[in-house]
C-alpha cells in the first residue's frame, strides 16, 4: 500500500491529507463549467459518517457519501486534486482515522477579530479538520458576552497594559452565533472553553466576590499562573457558572463544553475558611490520590459536570481534572504529556491527545530562537508535529486505544501580537496535524508530505495568509552581529530542505535571481550580508540582515574596576530611552544576577509593585585575545564604552540580539542596563540578568565574572 500511495503522491502532489485508498487511471479530465458532477447522498451506503468515494472518469465526476459531511470532504479533495485546470482520472475511497481533528485558538491574550476566526475555519476545514476549540475566557480577557453579567465584557474584556495602552475585545452573542453557523456550514463543530476554577482573573476583576478574599483587582497584564482563583467554598461560584453556562449552551450546539481546569493554584484555598469548611463538610482528606485541596477541585469539576448535564452537555477538561479523582463522564484533553491521557483511557474515558512537547503546541518556536519571533519557548518543527502519533503503545497493548478519539493542535497567543504572526505560527504546521488526524498511519510519509505541503502553502498565498518559511540558520546558534579579526566563515542551513538559499553583500534585497549559497561564505572585509531561503515555488523567506565587522581587538583597559557598582532608579520605564532624566541612587549589589532581587516577585501583579531600573558596571577578564559572542536578557550591554547588545523595548522572554566583539586578552569594562517592567506580557523580573559569553569556536557559554 505504501508504494502505491507514494506513486500516487508523485502524480498528484497537491493532495492533502492522504486518502485511505486511491487508484489512479490513465488520463485526466478538463475542469470547466460543462463538467458533469454527481453528488450522491445515500445514508444506507457502507461508508463511515465522514467518509466518501470519488470516481473521476473522462467527462464525469461522481461522489458518494452517507452524510453531507462526507460529500463536503469529497469536494475538498476534488479542489485539491485540480491542477492546471485538469483532474486526474482516479477512484478514491476515503474516511478519517480519528473523529476529533481539532485546532485551538486563544483570543484571550490577544483578541482575534471575527474575520480572522472565519479565515482559519475556512482553511482548516478545507484540510478536513472538524473541531474548533475556542478558548474564550482566561486571566487576561473575557471574550464572550453574557447578557446577565455586563461587567464581564466591560471590565473583564478590557485590560490596561504596563505602558498604558488598552487591549480589549469581546464577541457579542450575535457574532458568536454567526461564527458557529459559519463553521457548521463547513462541517466544523465549535467547542467553547469557559475556564474554572483557575485562569479566571478576568471574571474576578469583574466580580471580586468570586475569589476567596473578595479583593478588587485593577488590571492584569502579564502571563503565567497567578494564585487568584475562584472560591469553591462559596456557592456563589457555582451560581455564577450556572448562569454563564445557561447562556453559553444557547450559543453552541456542540455536545461538549470545555471547562479548563488547568494550572489552578490552591494555596489560597489552604488559607480560605470557606474552602476549608467545604473540605471538612465533604470529608475530603489527603491520601495517595491527592491532597484535600486537589479533591476540592475534583468536587468543583463534578459540580460543573452536573451543571452541564442539566443542559444536555458533556464536559471536557485539561488533564489536571484527573487530580483528586476524575468526573464520571468527563473527556480528558491530555496536554502535559501522554500520561494523563493514558490514565484516563485506562479508566474508560475518552481522550484527546494534545501533548505540548510532542508537537501539538504550535506556539512553540519552529526554528532557531535567536532569529525567529519571540515565543513561549520549546522547539516544534513541522516534522516533529507530523511524526507524532496520538495512540500510545501502552493503550494498544491493553486494547484501550479506541478511547483515543482524536488529536488537537493548540495555538496559545501570549506572544502573538498580530494576525500575521498568528498565521506564521500556525501554518504550515497545522497541515501536519490535519494529515495525522485524517490519514491512516500506514499511509503517512514525511518525505511525500514535505513535497505536498508546498502546494498547500501556495493555496495560503492565494488567500493572502502569512505562513512560516524556514530561515537560513547558522549551525551552533545564529547571530546577526558577527565580528572577526582575519577572516569570518559563515555556514547556513534550514530546518527543512529549501530549493535554494540566496544572498547579497551589496546592501540590496535578495531575490530568487541573487547569488545562491552553495558552500560556507568567507569574508575578509566588513560587509552586510542579506540572506533568505527560497521555496520550490519561488517565494522568499523573511530576509536576515547580518552585520559582519572586521575589527582590531579592543584593547584591555589600563586599570580594571574592582567590584560591581550599581545605581537604581524607581519608575515605570519601558526602554532605556525612558531613563533620560531619571534619578539614580547608588545601591550595593554582589552580582549581576541580583538585579532582579530588589523587589519581591509577585505573579499576581498587585498595584503595590515598585518598578525600577538598574545601571551596573564593573570589569571582567578574558584570558586570550580573540572574538567573543555575548548574550543577555537585559535591556542593554555595553563593553568598553560601546553599545554591544540593545534589546530595546522588545519582549525579553529570551535573548535575541547576541553580538560579537574582538577583545584583547586582559580586563574589559562592562555596563548593563536592566529594567524591571512588563513588555508584551512578559514580566522581566523573571529574567536571568547575567551576561553570557563564549569564545569563537567554543560551544560552551559562561557567565562573565566581575573582578
Protein Blocks (a to p, Z undefined) as FASTA:
>chain_A
ZZmmmmmmmmmmmbccddfbdcddeddddddfkbccdddddfkbmbdfkbccddddehia
cdddfbfklmmmmmmmmmmmpgghiacddddddddfbfbdcddddfklpccdfklmmmmm
mmmmmnopabdcddfbdfkbccbdcfklmmlmmmmmpccdfkopacdddddfklmmmmmm
mmmmnopacddddddfehklmmmmmmmmlpmnopacfbdcbecjdfbdcdfkbmklmmmm
mmmmmmmmmmmmcfbdcehjpaiafklmmmmmklmmmmmmnopacdfkbcfklmmmmmmm
mmmmmmmmmnopacdddfklmgopaafkbccddfkbjklmmmmmmnopacdddbfknopa
ckbccbdfklmccdebjjddfklmmmpcfbdfklmmnopmmmpgbdcddddfklacbfkl
mmmmmpmklmmmmmmmmmcfklgcfklmmmmmmmmmmmmmmnopacdddddddehiaafb
dcdfkbccdddddfbdcfbdcddfehpacdfklccdfbdcddfbdcddddddddfkopac
ddddddddddddddddfbdcedjdddddedddfblmlmgopacdddddfbfklmmmmpcc
dfklpakbccdddddddddddfbgcddddddfbfbdceehiafbdgkjadffbacbbccd
dddedddddddddddddeehiafklpcfbdcdddehiabdcddddZZ
